[in-house]
C-alpha cells in the first residue's frame, strides 16, 4: 500500500504478519507438540495421544529422537511467533521531493537496533535497479543504488511480483525520483 502526492511518496512495507507465517507457525507448533507428546508417552509408557499406543514406540532410540524433534520444533515455532508478534521487517519508505530527503524505516528484533532508520539526500540516489533471479524459485527485487551506501532493497525477496508489476513500480519510482533504471 502506498500514499502519494505531488511531492511526497510513502510506501508502507508489510512485515512478518503474513498469512503464510501464521499458518507455518501454527502447523509447526502442533506438529512439534505431537512429536514431543509421543516421545514423552514412550518414556512414561502411557498413552498421552490416543492415535499411538506407547508399546509401539520404544523410548530408545525412537522416543528420544521424537522428543528431540519436538523440542527443536517448539523452539523454531516460538521464533516464528516472536517475529510475527514483533512484526519484524515492517516499516515504510518515504520519498520527499520538497525536502530532497529519503527516509527508510524498518522494525527489527528488540534491542538497541530495534528501529532501523536510514536518511539520505535524493541527490545521492544513483539509480533504481531491478534484479531478477530465474530458476526454480524466481524472485524479483527492487533496489535503490545510493552513492556511498550501495544498494538498498525496497521490496522483499519473497514478494512475488510479476515482471509487469516490478517494472511498473520501478518506472513510477524512477520517474518520481528523476533517476534512471538499471536491470541486472
PENOR-V226000 format. One record per backbone hydrogen bond with DSSP energy under -1.0 kcal/mol. NH is the residue of the N-H (numbers start at 1). CO is the residue of the C=O. E is the energy in kcal/mol with one decimal. If there is no record, write none. Layout:
nh->NH co->CO e->E
nh->NH co->CO e->E
//
This chain:
nh->3 co->10 e->-2.9
nh->5 co->8 e->-2.9
nh->9 co->95 e->-2.4
nh->10 co->3 e->-3.4
nh->11 co->93 e->-3.1
nh->12 co->1 e->-2.5
nh->13 co->91 e->-2.8
nh->18 co->16 e->-2.4
nh->22 co->18 e->-2.0
nh->23 co->19 e->-2.5
nh->24 co->20 e->-2.7
nh->25 co->21 e->-2.5
nh->26 co->22 e->-2.2
nh->27 co->23 e->-2.8
nh->28 co->24 e->-2.7
nh->29 co->25 e->-2.0
nh->30 co->26 e->-2.4
nh->31 co->27 e->-2.7
nh->32 co->28 e->-2.4
nh->33 co->29 e->-2.1
nh->34 co->30 e->-2.1
nh->35 co->31 e->-2.3
nh->36 co->32 e->-2.4
nh->37 co->33 e->-2.4
nh->38 co->34 e->-2.3
nh->39 co->35 e->-2.3
nh->40 co->36 e->-2.5
nh->41 co->37 e->-2.7
nh->42 co->38 e->-1.9
nh->43 co->39 e->-1.4
nh->44 co->40 e->-2.9
nh->45 co->41 e->-1.3
nh->46 co->41 e->-1.2
nh->48 co->46 e->-1.2
nh->56 co->53 e->-1.4
nh->63 co->58 e->-2.1
nh->64 co->59 e->-2.1
nh->65 co->61 e->-2.2
nh->66 co->62 e->-2.6
nh->67 co->63 e->-2.2
nh->68 co->64 e->-2.5
nh->69 co->65 e->-2.6
nh->70 co->66 e->-2.2
nh->71 co->67 e->-2.6
nh->72 co->68 e->-2.7
nh->73 co->69 e->-2.5
nh->74 co->70 e->-1.9
nh->75 co->71 e->-1.9
nh->76 co->72 e->-2.2
nh->77 co->73 e->-2.7
nh->78 co->74 e->-2.4
nh->79 co->75 e->-2.0
nh->80 co->76 e->-2.3
nh->81 co->77 e->-2.6
nh->82 co->78 e->-2.2
nh->83 co->79 e->-2.3
nh->84 co->80 e->-2.1
nh->85 co->81 e->-2.7
nh->86 co->82 e->-2.8
nh->88 co->83 e->-1.8
nh->89 co->107 e->-2.9
nh->90 co->87 e->-1.7
nh->91 co->13 e->-1.8
nh->92 co->105 e->-1.9
nh->93 co->11 e->-2.5
nh->94 co->103 e->-3.3
nh->95 co->9 e->-3.1
nh->96 co->101 e->-2.4
nh->97 co->7 e->-3.4
nh->100 co->96 e->-1.6
nh->101 co->96 e->-1.4
nh->102 co->120 e->-3.1
nh->103 co->94 e->-3.0
nh->104 co->118 e->-2.7
nh->105 co->92 e->-2.9
nh->106 co->116 e->-2.4
nh->107 co->90 e->-2.6
nh->108 co->114 e->-3.5
nh->114 co->111 e->-1.2
nh->116 co->106 e->-2.9
nh->118 co->104 e->-3.1
nh->120 co->102 e->-1.9
nh->122 co->100 e->-2.7
nh->124 co->121 e->-1.3
nh->125 co->122 e->-1.6
nh->126 co->145 e->-2.8
nh->127 co->145 e->-1.0
nh->128 co->180 e->-2.5
nh->129 co->143 e->-2.8
nh->130 co->182 e->-2.4
nh->131 co->141 e->-2.8
nh->133 co->139 e->-2.4
nh->139 co->133 e->-1.7
nh->141 co->131 e->-2.6
nh->143 co->129 e->-3.5
nh->144 co->152 e->-2.2
nh->145 co->127 e->-2.6
nh->146 co->150 e->-3.0
nh->147 co->124 e->-3.0
nh->149 co->146 e->-1.1
nh->150 co->146 e->-2.4
nh->152 co->144 e->-2.1
nh->154 co->142 e->-3.7
nh->160 co->158 e->-1.0
nh->161 co->159 e->-1.7
nh->166 co->162 e->-2.5
nh->167 co->163 e->-2.0
nh->168 co->164 e->-2.4
nh->169 co->165 e->-2.6
nh->170 co->166 e->-2.4
nh->171 co->167 e->-2.6
nh->172 co->168 e->-2.6
nh->173 co->169 e->-2.2
nh->174 co->170 e->-2.7
nh->175 co->171 e->-2.4
nh->176 co->172 e->-2.3
nh->177 co->173 e->-2.7
nh->178 co->174 e->-1.5
nh->179 co->174 e->-1.9
nh->182 co->128 e->-3.0
nh->184 co->130 e->-2.9
//
